[in-house]
């Protein structure tokens, strides 16, 4: 439940606290009228497995926000440790055009037509069911239409403003 309490939390303190919360790194993609678009996103969360639903939070100030919203579909490409160099490219660090960003990896399509990273640890191909605006972001509730499991069982986590590799436990 959200509070309408007028007591404001200091933005910098909140950002520092969130930097201490490790989060999986994903590239969220969609197909737009002028081509494929994508961005690096750490705010992805499972909502329920019946029906399979995830939430994805996107800043409304992002250039890709309106394309995602208009498309009504997206793919959450969950990155493995080997994608550490791809993540900042889709975060816009080099400000490359989208076509050049996508040229850095191999892509395929599933049910919705959104780009699917062939080497992703897993990809969740989704239809956007609902969206809610909260502060600076839109929270998209996405019904999973198809899943592609990759061969990588490793993970890529962002914590403390740095990337960390997660390797599967040895049995």
C-alpha angles and dihedrals in degrees: 000000000000120000125221090203109148092221105112123214114223107260094218093051090049092050090049091050091050090050086063092055108087114224135187114250118235139172110222114203140181140169116255134188090260097041141285120333132189143169139188112258132180096175098088123126139173112247103180139336095219101080095011104244135165132184123225123191117209127181109242088221091063115109089228097051098087093044091053092047094048094045093055090208135079142167123225106211108196109212128225124209091269090066096064091112092049095054098068090045090060089041086064097245092143094032091229119170113261094251090058092048092053091046089067092073143022119264137190135176135242130182103319097041093240113139114270118202104233094212097043118130084235137342126211111202107203148183114215107240101175141359132201126190114225120174109307095346143070116223109213117201105207129196110217110234099176139003129210116193115204128208094251116095092178123103139215117217130183113216132153090007091298139092120253128190120229116201124192118260115260113245 
